[in-house]
Amino acid sequence: MRRPGSATPRGDFFLFETAAVYLLGVLFSVIEIAAIERVRWRSGDLIHGSPDLIGFGRSR
């Protein structure tokens, strides 16, 4: 649906733009989480196997 004076149809483009921005946000979140987990895995500080996060560990 065109408004007078506008070059693009508003409805479809707005929906597409919203979906694209949402998907970019999801993509960057996944990349960021993967990078953090990779650093934790390299340093041996993963949540699953790390005794430090539970309370015992280096303090003993």
N, C-alpha and C positions, 0 to 999 in steps of 0.2 A: 504494500500500500504506500503510495507516494504522497508526501506532503508537498504543497506548493513551495517551490524554492529549494527543495532538497534533491541532491543528485543520486542518492542511493535509496532503495526500498528499505525502510527502517526495521520492520519486524524480523525478517529472515536473517538479515545481516547481524542484528543485535543478538539473536539467539546463537548464531555461529560464533560470534566474537566472545560471548559469555562462555560457551563450551570450550573454546580454544584456551582462554585464560585459565579456566578451571583445570583443564588437562595439563597445562604447563605447570601450574602449582603442584599438582599431584606428582608430575615427573620430577620436579626439583626436590620435593620432599623425599621421594624414594632415593634419589641420588645422594642427598645429604645423609639420610639414615644409613645407606650402604657404606658411605665413606666413614662415618663414625664407627660403625661396627667393624670395619676393616682395621681401623686404627686400634680399636680395643682388642681385636683378635691378634694383631701383631704384638701388642704389648702383654698379651696373656691375661687380659682383664675382662674376659667375657662374663656376662652375668651368670650363665649356666654353671660354670665350673669354678668361679672365683671365690675362694674362702674369705678374701678380704672384705667383700661386700656383706658377708654374713656376720662377721665380727671376729673371727679368728684369722690368723694369717701372719703378717709381718710383725705384729706386736708381740708374738710369742718368742 
